[in-house]
Amino acid sequence: MNKPRPPTKAEAPGGVAGSLLAALEAGGELVDEGGFSIDAAEALRKLREFQLADAHAYVLRLVEAAALGGADPIRLEIDASAVVIELGPIAFTHDELAELFTAVFIELEGASVVERRRRRSLQQLAFACNAALRLNPKAIEIESIARSGEGLRTILTPARELGEVEAFEPAQRKAGTRVRVRHSGLGVGAAEPREAELVRSSCVYSSRAVELGGERVSRGMVQALHVELLPTELSFSPRVRKASKIELDGELIGYAGLRYTSKAPAAVTILTNGVLAEELEFGDEERPGAPDFAAIVDVDLAKDLGQTKLLRGPEFERVMEAIWAVHDRVAPEGFGAPRRKRLVAIGDESNFITALIVLIIIGVALAAWGAGAGDTPGGLVVLFGIGLAVAGAFGLGMLVLQLRSER
């Protein structure tokens, strides 16, 4: 397993991630490659300081691990005694399972696309196990079968949080990884366990097939543009106007359009690996989003170590700019680009209109008087009057256009 390396000053994460990494590095051991090794127990102890707000959301980290691992469909079985999920045709090594909690700092830079997804899947598995252990499960069983048919198993418990990797003879030789979280009683007194509720609400817009107990619960990203962008409100609305694809580096990452709502604020829904990550209003005072604009994207963006918020950085900004590119094509004129400076301050429009009308009247009156004078000075007065009237009319027209664009 690649040893995590300390980031350069330019790469160093801030806030929560930076604090944890600094703490881990302080307690780590320098190695020849110029990085540092992290003891799994110390990594877990420090990682406990940055937990999911809802520990039951560990199941969503498992769904992300399965998406990254290539599971198709993503199948979950959830009942009062266990949560079971297949992570797809992905396998982990002995060292990776033995040092599971250090995976949150595994090196991603320079890895191939396939290897990066495998390492990201391992990271999500680590986050999931860290959160699940808070619920005092009976056990977390991870079984991984390599293409060679070799099987590895580790069992984590509240008493043995790091587990111990052992070889086993799998009943079937198909490569892949399975995770089973055994509980003493999930969702007692509820219609279904909290884990099942989270899968239904947070995976509803996944383009991947997510199945819960054999029932498909994912509806696809396009579905979000037919309904309000809230997983809890699935009442149908007409198809959006100007439906458009959102692409990044030539890859489809989402969809956007104008919803049939009553001037609802522009909104963006962001999924990571098919799981709802954030819903946010789109635009600000300097770059306003058009009312009724809605977009949804699914991108493997990094989150903070608590897995509660997407990290704002270059990759996040690239995704937002891809959304803006579509927004500016479908939005009414006056939205998206930085707002132009107003011709007149808000609230002073009526006074300004009155002044322009007076200017036009004076100009017309002067032009009429000059025309009656019939000499050279009269001609100059005519020109001056016409100039005043034209300036007043032009100003009035510009103000009307501005007010119409802001409606």
C-alpha positions in Angstrom: 0.0 0.0 0.0 1.4 3.4 -0.9 2.4 5.4 2.1 0.7 8.8 2.4 3.0 11.7 1.7 2.7 15.1 3.4 1.4 17.7 1.0 3.5 20.6 -0.1 2.5 24.0 1.3 0.6 24.7 -1.9 -1.3 21.5 -1.6 -1.9 21.4 2.1 -5.6 21.3 3.0 -7.0 23.9 5.3 -9.5 23.7 8.2 -10.5 20.3 9.5 -8.5 18.3 6.9 -5.3 20.3 7.6 -5.7 19.9 11.3 -6.0 16.2 11.2 -3.2 15.7 8.7 -0.9 17.9 10.9 -1.8 15.8 13.9 -1.2 12.6 12.1 2.1 13.8 10.7 3.3 14.9 14.1 2.7 11.3 15.4 3.9 9.6 12.2 7.2 8.0 11.4 9.4 9.4 8.7 10.2 6.9 5.9 13.0 6.9 3.2 10.7 8.1 0.4 10.5 11.5 2.2 6.9 10.9 3.4 5.7 9.5 6.7 4.0 6.3 7.8 0.8 6.4 9.8 -0.1 3.9 12.4 -3.6 2.5 11.8 -4.6 2.8 15.4 -3.4 6.5 15.6 -5.2 7.2 12.3 -8.4 5.8 13.7 -8.1 7.7 17.0 -7.6 11.0 15.2 -10.2 10.3 12.6 -12.8 9.9 15.3 -12.6 13.6 15.9 -14.2 14.1 12.4 -17.4 12.0 12.3 -20.5 12.0 10.1 -23.3 14.0 11.6 -25.5 10.9 11.3 -23.5 7.7 12.0 -26.1 5.7 10.1 -25.0 7.5 6.9 -22.1 5.1 6.8 -24.3 3.2 4.4 -24.0 6.0 1.9 -20.2 5.8 2.0 -20.6 2.1 1.2 -22.8 3.0 -1.8 -20.1 5.4 -3.0 -17.5 2.7 -2.5 -19.6 0.3 -4.6 -20.1 2.9 -7.3 -16.3 3.5 -7.5 -15.7 -0.2 -7.3 -17.8 -0.8 -10.5 -20.8 -2.5 -9.0 -23.6 -2.6 -11.5 -26.2 -2.7 -10.2 -25.5 -1.6 -6.6 -27.3 -4.1 -4.5 -28.1 -3.7 -0.8 -29.9 -5.9 1.7 -31.0 -4.1 4.8 -33.0 -5.6 7.7 -33.0 -5.4 11.5 -29.9 -7.6 11.8 -27.5 -6.5 9.0 -26.6 -4.2 6.1 -25.0 -6.2 3.2 -23.6 -4.6 0.1 -21.4 -5.9 -2.8 -18.7 -3.4 -3.8 -18.4 -4.8 -7.3 -15.4 -6.6 -9.0 -12.9 -4.8 -6.9 -10.3 -6.4 -4.6 -8.1 -5.1 -1.9 -4.7 -6.4 -0.7 -3.7 -7.7 2.7 -1.9 -4.5 3.6 -4.8 -2.3 2.5 -7.3 -4.2 4.7 -4.8 -4.3 7.6 -4.2 -0.6 7.4 -7.7 0.3 6.4 -8.1 3.6 8.3 -4.9 5.1 6.8 -6.5 4.9 3.4 -8.1 8.3 3.8 -4.6 9.7 3.0 -3.6 7.3 0.3 -1.8 8.9 -2.7 -4.1 9.5 -5.7 -1.9 11.7 -7.8 -0.3 10.0 -10.8 -2.6 6.9 -10.5 -4.4 5.6 -13.6 -8.1 6.2 -13.8 -8.9 2.6 -12.9 -6.4 2.6 -10.0 -7.6 6.0 -8.7 -11.2 4.7 -8.6 -10.0 1.6 -6.7 -8.2 3.7 -4.1 -11.1 6.1 -3.8 -13.4 3.1 -3.2 -11.0 2.0 -0.4 -11.2 5.5 1.1 -15.0 5.4 1.2 -14.9 2.0 2.8 -12.6 3.4 5.5 -14.9 6.3 6.2 -17.9 3.9 6.3 -16.3 1.6 8.8 -15.2 4.5 11.0 -18.8 5.8 11.2 -20.4 2.3 11.6 -18.2 1.5 14.6 -19.9 4.4 16.4 -23.1 2.4 16.4 -21.5 -0.5 18.3 -22.3 -3.1 15.7 -21.8 -6.8 16.5 -19.2 -6.9 13.7 -18.2 -5.4 10.3 -17.2 -8.2 8.0 -15.2 -7.4 4.9 -14.5 -10.2 2.4 -12.3 -9.5 -0.7 -11.6 -12.0 -3.4 -8.8 -11.4 -5.9 -8.9 -12.4 -9.6 -6.6 -15.3 -8.6 -9.3 -16.6 -6.4 -7.4 -15.8 -3.2 -9.8 -14.7 -0.4 -9.1 -12.3 2.4 -11.3 -11.5 5.3 -11.2 -9.0 8.2 -13.7 -8.6 11.0 -13.9 -5.3 12.9 -15.7 -5.0 16.2 -16.0 -2.3 18.9 -13.5 -4.4 20.9 -11.1 -5.0 17.9 -11.6 -1.9 15.8 -8.6 -2.7 13.5 -9.6 -6.3 12.9 -7.2 -8.9 11.8 -6.8 -10.0 8.2 -7.0 -13.8 7.5 -7.1 -15.9 4.4 -10.2 -17.9 3.6 -11.3 -20.3 0.9 -14.2 -18.6 -1.0 -17.2 -20.7 -2.1 -17.0 -19.1 -5.5 -14.0 -17.6 -7.3 -15.6 -14.5 -8.7 -13.5 -11.4 -7.9 -15.1 -8.8 -5.7 -15.6 -7.4 -2.2 -18.6 -7.8 0.1 -19.3 -5.9 3.3 -21.7 -7.0 6.0 -22.4 -4.8 9.0 -24.1 -6.9 11.6 -26.3 -5.2 14.2 -28.2 -6.3 17.2 -31.4 -4.5 16.1 -31.8 -1.8 13.4 -34.9 0.4 13.2 -36.7 -1.1 16.1 -40.2 0.4 16.2 -39.7 2.1 12.8 -41.2 1.2 9.5 -37.6 0.5 8.2 -34.1 1.0 9.5 -32.6 4.5 9.2 -30.0 3.1 6.8 -32.8 2.1 4.3 -34.4 5.6 4.6 -31.0 7.2 3.8 -30.5 5.0 0.7 -34.0 5.8 -0.6 -33.7 9.6 -0.1 -30.0 10.1 -1.0 -29.7 7.8 -4.0 -33.0 8.7 -5.7 -31.3 10.7 -8.5 -28.4 8.3 -9.1 -28.0 7.3 -12.8 -26.6 3.9 -11.5 -29.1 1.2 -10.7 -29.3 1.2 -6.9 -31.4 -1.7 -5.6 -32.6 -2.1 -2.0 -34.0 -5.5 -1.3 -34.4 -6.2 -5.0 -36.4 -2.9 -5.5 -34.8 -0.2 -7.6 -34.7 3.1 -5.7 -32.7 5.2 -8.1 -34.5 7.2 -10.8 -31.7 8.9 -12.6 -30.5 12.5 -12.8 -33.0 13.6 -15.4 -35.7 12.9 -12.9 -34.5 15.8 -10.8 -35.5 18.2 -13.6 -39.1 16.9 -13.7 -39.6 17.5 -10.0 -38.5 19.8 -7.3 -34.8 19.3 -6.5 -35.7 17.8 -3.1 -35.6 14.0 -2.7 -38.5 14.2 -0.2 -40.8 15.9 -2.8 -41.4 13.7 -5.8 -44.6 15.2 -7.1 -44.3 15.4 -10.9 -44.0 18.7 -12.8 -43.8 19.3 -16.6 -40.5 18.7 -18.3 -38.1 21.6 -18.0 -37.7 24.1 -20.7 -34.4 24.3 -22.6 -33.2 20.9 -21.2 -29.4 20.7 -21.7 -26.5 18.4 -21.0 -23.7 19.5 -18.8 -20.2 18.3 -19.8 -16.8 18.5 -18.3 -13.7 17.5 -20.3 -15.9 16.0 -22.9 -17.7 13.8 -20.3 -21.4 14.0 -19.5 -21.7 15.0 -15.8 -25.3 16.2 -15.5 -28.3 18.1 -16.9 -29.9 21.5 -16.5 -32.9 23.6 -17.6 -35.6 26.0 -16.6 -38.3 24.5 -14.4 -42.0 25.4 -14.4 -41.9 27.0 -11.0 -42.9 30.4 -9.8 -39.6 32.3 -10.0 -37.9 29.8 -7.7 -34.3 30.7 -6.9 -31.7 29.1 -9.2 -30.6 25.8 -7.6 -27.9 23.1 -8.1 -27.9 19.6 -6.8 -24.6 17.9 -6.6 -24.2 14.1 -6.3 -20.9 12.3 -5.6 -20.9 8.8 -7.1 -24.7 8.8 -7.2 -25.2 9.9 -3.6 -26.7 13.3 -2.7 -23.9 15.5 -1.4 -25.2 19.1 -1.4 -28.1 21.3 -2.6 -27.3 24.9 -3.0 -28.6 28.2 -4.4 -26.9 29.1 -7.7 -25.4 32.6 -8.2 -25.0 35.7 -6.2 -25.4 39.5 -6.4 -22.5 39.9 -8.8 -23.4 36.9 -11.0 -27.1 36.2 -10.5 -28.6 32.9 -11.4 -31.8 33.0 -13.4 -35.0 32.2 -11.5 -36.3 28.7 -12.2 -32.9 27.5 -13.4 -32.0 24.0 -12.1 -29.0 21.8 -12.6 -27.9 18.4 -11.3 -24.4 16.9 -11.6 -22.7 13.7 -10.5 -18.9 14.1 -10.0 -16.4 12.4 -7.7 -15.6 15.6 -5.7 -13.6 15.6 -2.5 -15.3 16.2 0.8 -14.0 17.3 4.2 -12.9 14.5 6.6 -16.3 14.5 8.2 -17.8 13.8 4.8 -20.4 16.4 5.4 -19.4 19.2 3.0 -17.7 19.4 -0.4 -14.3 21.0 -0.5 -14.2 24.3 -2.4 -11.2 24.1 -4.6 -10.1 24.1 -8.3 -12.1 21.0 -9.2 -15.2 22.3 -7.5 -14.9 25.6 -9.4 -14.4 23.7 -12.7 -17.7 21.9 -12.1 -19.4 25.2 -11.3 -18.1 26.9 -14.4 -19.4 24.0 -16.5 -22.8 24.6 -15.0 -22.5 28.4 -15.7 -21.7 27.6 -19.3 -25.0 25.9 -19.7 -26.9 28.4 -17.6 -25.7 31.3 -19.7 -27.0 29.5 -22.9 -30.5 28.9 -21.5 -31.1 31.8 -19.1 -32.9 35.0 -20.1 -30.7 37.9 -21.0 -29.3 39.8 -18.0 -28.4 36.7 -15.9 -25.2 34.9 -15.5 -22.7 37.5 -16.6 -21.6 40.1 -14.0 -24.5 42.5 -13.6 -24.0 45.9 -15.3 -23.9 49.0 -13.3 -27.4 50.5 -13.0 -28.2 53.6 -14.8 -30.0 55.0 -11.7 -30.1 53.8 -8.1 -32.9 51.6 -7.0 -35.8 53.7 -5.7 -34.9 56.8 -7.7 -36.4 55.6 -11.0 -39.6 57.8 -10.8 -37.6 61.0 -10.2 -35.2 60.1 -13.0 -38.1 59.4 -15.4 -39.7 62.8 -14.5 -36.4 64.6 -15.1 -36.0 62.9 -18.5 -39.6 63.8 -19.5 -39.0 67.5 -18.5 -35.8 67.5 -20.5 -37.6 66.2 -23.6 -40.4 68.9 -23.1 -37.8 71.6 -22.8 -36.0 70.4 -25.8 -39.1 70.3 -27.9 -40.1 73.8 -26.7 -36.7 75.2 -27.6 -36.8 73.6 -31.0 -40.3 75.1 -31.7 -39.2 78.6 -30.5 -36.1 78.5 -32.6 -38.0 77.4 -35.7 -40.2 80.4 -35.3 -37.3 82.9 -34.9 -36.2 82.2 -38.5 -32.6 83.5 -38.2 -29.2 82.0 -37.5 -29.5 82.2 -33.7 -32.9 80.5 -34.1 -31.4 77.7 -36.0 -28.8 77.1 -33.3 -31.6 77.0 -30.7 -33.5 74.4 -32.9 -30.4 72.2 -32.9 -29.9 72.6 -29.2 -33.5 71.8 -28.5 -33.5 68.7 -30.7 -30.3 67.6 -28.9 -31.9 67.9 -25.5 -35.0 66.0 -26.6 -33.0 63.2 -28.2 -30.8 62.9 -25.1 -33.9 62.7 -22.9 -35.6 60.1 -25.1 -32.4 58.0 -25.2 -32.0 58.1 -21.4 -35.7 57.2 -21.0 -35.3 54.3 -23.4 -32.2 52.9 -21.7 -34.0 53.1 -18.3 -37.0 51.2 -19.7 -34.7 48.5 -21.1 -32.9 48.1 -17.8 -36.1 47.8 -15.8 -37.5 45.2 -18.3 -34.3 43.1 -18.0 -34.6 43.1 -14.2 -38.2 41.9 -14.1 
